[in-house]
Amino acid sequence: MEKDSVHVFAPATVANLVCGYDILGLALDEPGDEVIMERIDKPGVYLKAVTGDDGRLPLDPAKNTVSACVQMVLAHLGREDIGVEITLHKHMPIGSGLGSSAASTVAGLFAINQLLGQPLTTRQLLPFAMKGEELACGHGHADNVAPSLYGGITLIKSYDPLEVVQLNVPEELHCAVVFPHVDVPTRAARQMLRSKVDLKDAVVQWGNIAGLVSGLFLNDYGLIGRSMKDVLIEPTRAILIPEFYEMREVALKCGALGFGISGSGPSVFAFTRSRDIAQEVTKCIHAHLDEKGIGSNTYVSKVNTEGPKML
């Protein structure tokens, strides 16, 4: 049944999970973005307001991912006679490596689908979300939008054809996330990466990806931790993140299973086997960064298996 207005939340995400560049990601309980969408008499998609972005995001509906993707959906469904007004509330830092653009995009797509009585499945919404990522950062990857849209931990088995697999989430698994207040633009972080890799490094990476996926399904926390190693991407991206290796040392000393960069950074994350350990990890890393004169935001969360939701 169609609605006159909806208020939705879409979660932030951790992409790559250290060894799974562009193919692995998970959804967090917090932070995330909220969208309020209301039907209006005038046809078209209008961006009423954006809060929490310090004026950094465009208000042009064709250039903001939340509204641009709604325009695409309405065109796809032949419903361009409909008018909607969108308010976007950003509750997460932009450029944090926590899927900020993905959360906005998914919130908008989930909202318009709810408003229209759910004419599209989650699988049908995913390509529109990837178009939003392309608009935001120049690359239509799915490792942020897929977990934000589906919830849980997702594996992009292939991009052509697009195939997403939802992985098992061990019951005790928690995430400790720290966003250091340093700037690492996503486009710049991608441009630094090598276009070719050594076969011996690729073999190591394949083993770690397979080990991580196996550890998730086997509920083997030790195997999960041992598999959280990246020989392809992390050595390059870590250069852009002050105190990265020191933060990893702190996390592992505090009982983290494994530690790495969230997306393109600068956020970092650790897997732990309890909320208490996750809270200790974030507290210790925050204190370490504070000593170095670097501010930070911290988040502790289980893996969010629900994905976007109505508020």
GULUMGU-617415 format. One record per residue: residue in three letters; y, x, z of N, C-alpha, C, O in turn. Coordinates in steps of 0.05 Angstrom, whole numbers, plus 5000, padded with zeros to 4 digits. Atoms other than C-alpha are relative to their C-alpha. Layout:
ALAYXZYXZYXZYXZ/...
This chain:
MET497650175000500050005000502550185000502750375015/GLU497549845002506950274981501749955025501649745037/LYS498350004976512050425036502950034992503550124970/ASP497149975004519650405041501050275010503050384999/SER499249744989520151045082497750145014495950005025/VAL502149854986515751595110501350255013503450355004/HIS499149764985516652175159497450175003495650095017/VAL502549845000511552735150500550295009502850395009/PHE500049724991509853435176498050154983495850054978/ALA501949835014506653995136500050285013502250385020/PRO500249754983504154635170500750264985500350284961/ALA499849735009505955355162497250114995495250005004/THR502649895007500355805137500050315003502150445002/VAL500449725001497556505142498350054975496149954972/ALA501449955025495556755073498750285000499550465014/ASN501649765005490657305052497950065021495750155015/LEU501949944978487357365121499150294998496750355002/VAL500349715002487958125111498750084974500050214957/CYS501549895023482558245058500049824976499149904954/GLY500350205021483157615015502649954985503549724985/TYR497550025014489357744973500049774980498349774962/ASP499650235018491557094938497649805000497749614984/ILE502350195001484856744953499449885027498049675028/LEU500650114974484556625029502549925014504650045011/GLY497750094983489156245076499149805020497049685018/LEU500650204979489355805137502649865008504849975005/ALA497850164990493855265166500350045030498450075045/LEU499349984971497355325234500949735011501749564997/ASP498950244987499054795285503050015001504449804998/GLU497149975001506055075288500650284991499050464995/PRO498050205006511055205260499349844975497049834967/GLY500450165024511954745200502649874992504749915005/ASP497650145010516854315161499649705001497449605000/GLU500150295000518653575165501649894977503750004970/VAL498650145022520753115108500249715007498249585014/ILE499550294999523852425114500749914972502650014960/MET499650095027523352055049500449695000498849555012/GLU499350285000526551375036500449904971501650044955/ARG499650125026526450914976502949894998503949785018/ILE497350105004533250744947500149854973498249884957/ASP499850175024535550264892500550164975499750094953/LYS499349845023538250814846497750184992496750335008/PRO502249845009532851144803500650305002502950384999/GLY499749714999531751894812499350115027498749965046/VAL500749864975530352404866502550145010503850304996/TYR497549894989536152594912499450145026497950055043/LEU500349854976536453124966502449945018504650045013/LYS497950084982540552825022501050225017503450265020/ALA499249794982540553415069497650195005495350125003/VAL501949804991536954055089501150125026503450215026/THR499249884975537254295161498250235007495950254997/GLY501549784990534954935194499750234981498150414986/ASP500349795020535855375133502450184998502650374982/ASP497549845000542755665149501449994973502750184965/GLY498750035025545155405082498850174977500150204956/ARG501249825020540355855042498649864977498349974956/LEU501650145021536555325003501849834982503849724992/PRO498350165019539354974941499749705006497649615014/LEU500050294997541254244946499749864973499449624972/ASP500650115026540254144871497149914999495350085003/PRO502750094999534053704867498150144981495750164986/ALA501749865020531454084806499350285009497550404998/LYS500449724992531854754843498750035027497750255033/ASN501249994974529354584912497149914997496549714985/THR502950065005521654594915499249725010497549594997/VAL500850264988521153974959500649774981499049584978/SER499250215018524853534909499050044972498349844958/ALA501049955028522853874844497149914996496449804975/CYS502850085002515553744859499749705000497949584988/VAL500050304999516953014875500849904972499649704962/GLN499250085027520452964807497650034981497149854964/MET502349955017514153254774497949785004496749684984/VAL501950214994509652744809500849734988499149604975/LEU499050255011513952154789499849994970499149794958/ALA500249995029514152384717497049984991496449844972/HIS502950015006506552484717498949725003497249634987/LEU501050274995505451784744501549794984500849554985/GLY498450195015510551464698501649825018502049585012/ARG498550164980514551224759502850105003503950105025/GLU497349894998521251524742502149785004504549845007/ASP498250224993524350834753500649995030502449855039/ILE499850004971523550964828502250195009502750404997/GLY498049834988529151244870499250085028498449915044/VAL500649914973527951674932502150205009503350354994/GLU498149824987532452044980498550165021497050055037/ILE501649814983529752655017501850155020503950255013/THR498949824980531752995082497950195008495750125016/LEU501949794993528353655094500950145026503250245027/HIS499549864975528053945165498350255001495850235004/LYS501449754998526154685165499750085029501650115043/HIS500649914973522754875230498750275000497450355020/MET501349745002520455555207501850194984503450104967/PRO498249815013523956185184499450034970497050044962/ILE500349955029525156285109499450304996500650475009/GLY500749725005522056925081498550135023498750375027/SER501449894976517557005142497250094993496050235009/GLY502949955006510857075106498249795012495849835014/LEU501650224988508656415138499949754981499549534991/GLY500250225019508855985075502349805003501749565002/SER497750184996515855695085500349814976500649574979/SER499750165024516555455013497749814996498049584988/ALA502550165003509355205013500149755018499449535010/ALA499950224981510454775075502049794991501449554993/SER498150195010516654455045498949844976499149604974/THR501150125024513154324979497849805007497849574998/VAL502250174992506954035012501049755014500049535011/ALA498850234986511153595057501149804981500749564984/GLY498950195020514753304997497949864984498149624979/LEU502150125016508453194957498449795017497749585007/PHE501550194983504752875016501749755005500649535005/ALA498250234995510852435029500149814976499849574980/ILE499850185023511552164958497349864995497349634986/ASN502650125004504052044954499649775020498449565013/GLN500150214980504351645019501849774993501149544996/LEU498050215007510551274996498949824978499449584978/LEU501050155023506951054932497249885005496049784986/GLY502650124995500550834967497650184993495450084988/GLN502049795005496551484955498649974973496149954972/PRO501350025026495351444880498650264992496950264974/LEU501249745007493352184878498450115023499050075046/THR501749874980487852564914501350265008503250364995/THR499049744991489153204952499650214977501350374972/ARG500649815022485853584894502049964977502750164964/GLN498150055021490553254845502950085007504550144989/LEU497449914992496653444886500350304999502550404996/LEU499949714998494854184889501450134977503050314982/PRO498549865022497254384818503049965002504550144994/PHE497150044996504054074834501150185021503350295019/ALA499249814979504354484898500250284989502050434997/MET500049735012502755114858502550034982503650254981/LYS497549995016508554944811502450055018504350195011/GLY497949954981512954924872500250295009502350415011/GLU500049714993510755634892501050174977502450374981/GLU498949865023512255864821503049994999504450184993/LEU497150034999519255584828501250175022503450285019/ALA498949864977520255904896499850304998501850445005/CYS500349714999517556604885499150124974498550364972/GLY500749895026515756674811497050034995496350124974/HIS502949975003508256654822498649755012498949705035/GLY501250264991504156004826497450045014495349935005/HIS502549964985498956234876499549775019501349615025/ALA500750234983495255754921499250075028498349895043/ASP501149924974493556154983501749895023500749895046/ASN498450144979499255825022499849694997499349555016/VAL499950295004499555124991497349875004497249655014/ALA502650124996492055014992499449945029498649725036/PRO500550074971491155085068502049815011501349655028/SER498050194990497654715081499349724992499749535007/LEU500750265010495254145038497349895009497149665016/TYR502850084992487854135057499650025030498049875041/GLY500749944972488254395128497750205001496350254981/GLY502249824995483454895157500350274987502650374983/ILE500049745014481455555123499049954972496849834968/THR500850065028481155535047499550264985500850474990/LEU500649785019478255994994500649904972499549694964/ILE499650065028480955974924497850144984498150384978/LYS502349885014474356094888500850094972499950304963/SER499049925027477856114820502649854995503049635005/TYR497450135008484655954790499749864973501249684967/ASP500350125026482155784720497049994994495950194983/PRO498950254989478955294730500650025030499450185044/LEU499250004972482155154797497849885017497049655013/GLU502150094982476955104851500550105028500850345033/VAL499449944972478255074926497649935017496549715015/VAL502350044982472855144979501150015029502550195036/GLN499250004972474054945051497950145017495550075016/LEU501849844985470955445099499749895029501349745038/ASN500550084972468055345169502150125018503050355013/VAL498149904980472855425227498650025027498149815039/PRO501349974973469555715290501749875022504249895022/GLU498750164979471255295351501950165017504150065024/GLU498449854982474155855393502250174986503750315000/LEU498249835015478256185338502949915004503649685000/HIS497150054997485756245353501650214984500650424978/CYS498249825014491656565317502350075018503649905030/ALA497649904987496956995349501850104977501150284962/VAL498249945023502957035301502750105011503849995030/VAL497449894992509157465308501750044975500850164956/PHE498149975022515157425261502250195009504150115023/PRO497849814994519458065268502449934984502249854960/HIS497550075014526757955249500850234982502850364986/VAL499349815021526658415189499549864973498149674972/ASP500150135026527358245116498150134981498350374974/VAL501949915020521558305067499849794979498249614981/PRO500150205021522857905003497349994987496150204980/THR502650035012516457624973499850134973497850264967/ARG500149885027518157824902499850305001498350434986/ALA500149714997519558544923497450105010496350305001/ALA502649924989513158574963497849994980496050164980/ARG502150025021509058354903500450224979498550334969/GLN499449815021512558834855499150285008498750454990/MET500949734991510459434898497050054996496250284996/LEU502949975000503059304889499050134975500150114953/ARG501249875023498559704844498749804981497749594990/SER501250185019496159374780497050074995495549914985/LYS502849915003489659774780499050125026500650255041/VAL501249894975484959974837497550154993496250114973/ASP502449855003479360464845497549835006497649655023/LEU502450154997472360184840498950025029498049825040/LYS501049974972470360474908501649845020500549735039/ASP498450174982476260114941499349714995499249555015/ALA500750285006474459464905497349935014497149715025/VAL502650064987467259514932500449965030499249785042/VAL499450034972469959605003501349725005500549585024/GLN498650254997474559004994498149764996498249575012/TRP501950225004469058554966498249975024497649745033/GLY501750024976464658725026501449875023500249725038/ASN498550124977470158545075500549704996500349555015/ILE499650285006471657885040497449845006497549635019/ALA502650144996464257695040499350005030498349805040/GLY500649994972463657925112501749805016500649675035/LEU498250194986469657505135499049724996498849565015/VAL501050275006467056875100497449955015497049745026/SER502650034986460056995128500549975030499249805043/GLY499450024972462957105198501049735008500349635030/LEU499050274994466656445195497749805001497649635019/PHE502250195001460356065176497950055021496649865031/LEU501949934980455956435225501149985028499650025048/ASN498649994974461056365282499650275013499250295038/ASP500449734990460257115289502750145002503850254983/TYR497349904996466857345319500250314996502250414987/GLY500049725005464858075317500150074970501650254962/LEU500049965029463458045242502749924988503750064970/ILE497350075009470157685232501950235004503450304986/GLY498249784994473858245266499550254984501350384974/ARG500649765015470158805231500749974970501050174956/SER499550045028471558485164503049984994503849984970/MET497150025003479158435175501250274994502850385010/LYS499049745008480659085138500749974970499349854955/ASP499050015027484659165074500750284990502450415001/VAL499449735011484559795032501749994974502350204963/LEU498550035025488359504972502949945003504650064991/ILE497350114998494659144994501550105025503850185023/GLU498749934975496159305067501350275000503550305010/PRO498749734998497360055059502850014986504550164995/THR497450015013503159895011501949825014504249905019/ARG498250184987506059295046500850085028503050015038/ALA499449914973505659605115502550185001503850195022/ILE497749825001511060095093502649845005504549945016/LEU497650174998516059505092500349885028502449765033/ILE499950144974514459275163500250215022498250345028/PRO499749814978517259695220498049965022497449735029/GLU501950014977512259855275497449864994496149765012/PHE502450155007506459545237497550115014496149975027/TYR502449884989501160035259500050005030498049985044/GLU499750014971503860055330499349715010498049685030/MET500750284993503459285332497049954999495949825016/ARG502950035003496259315308498650125024496750015035/GLU501249874977494559805363500349845025498449815041/VAL499550184977497759355415498249765000497049695020/ALA501650245003494058745389497150055007495849905022/LEU502849944996487259075389499550085030497450015041/LYS500249944971488459355460499949755017498749755038/CYS499850254984489958645483497649824994497549605005/GLY502450165005483258395456499849854974498149684971/ALA500250135026484758165385497550084986496650304988/LEU502349955016478858105339500850184976499350364969/GLY498949865023482958365280502949944997503949755009/PHE497150035001490158435259500850074971499650244958/GLY499149935026494058445194502649864993503849735010/ILE497650125009499958205153499549714991497549654979/SER500250285009501157465142501549984973503950024972/GLY498850025026502357355068501250274992499950484994/SER498749765008507357865043501650135023503050335019/GLY498549904977510257965113502949895000503649744983/PRO500649804980514058125154498349895023497550045041/SER501650104978510057655199497350135000496250214979/VAL502649894996503657935227498449805017499549635030/PHE501650194985497757565258497550145010496650354999/ALA502549914990491557685298498249775005499149555013/PHE502050194992485157295306499150075028498750315035/THR501149964973482857205378497949795005497649604990/ARG502250194993477156845412500949795021499249635030/SER499050204981481556445460503049984999504350174989/ARG497150034999488556175470501350205019503450315013/ASP498949824980489556615531500450284988502450414992/ILE499849735012488157255491502249994979503850184976/ALA497950025020492657005434502850015013504650145002/GLN497450004987498356885483500650285011502950375010/GLU499649734990497357585513500850184977502550364980/VAL499449845024497457895443502949964991504450154987/THR497350055008503957555424502050105020504150205013/LYS498249914979507157715491500450314998502650415000/CYS499949715000505458455485501450114975502950304976/ILE498749915024507658525413503049945001504650114993/HIS497250084996514158155428501450215017503650295012/ALA498849814981515458635486500350274986502350414990/HIS499949745014513859245442502450004980503950194979/LEU497850025020518659015387502750005015504750125005/ASP497550024985523958855439500950285009503350355009/GLU499449734992523559575464501250164977502850354981/LYS499149865024524859805392502649874989503549964968/GLY497550135009530959345386499549814977501449754962/ILE500750195022527358855339499449735013497549715029/GLY500550264990527758115355497549884986496749984965/SER502450125013521757665340499649715010500349655033/ASN501050264993519056955341496950025003495650174988/THR502950004996511956835367498949725000500249535008/TYR501450265002506956275355497150055008495950255000/VAL502950004993500056135384498849744991499949524997/SER501050245012495655645349497050024995496050244989/LYS502750025011488555425334500449974970502649934960/VAL499950065029486955345260500449704998498849545009/ASN499350285003490054685240498249884978498649934955/THR501950125019484354285207501049744988499649634971/GLU499050265009488653665195501750024975501649854957/GLY498149975022493853925146502449835004503249785027/PRO497650174997499953485131499349745014497149645011/LYS500650254986500652855173502549835001504849934999/MET497750184996505052245182500950025029499350055048/LEU498949994973509752265242501149725007502149685029/
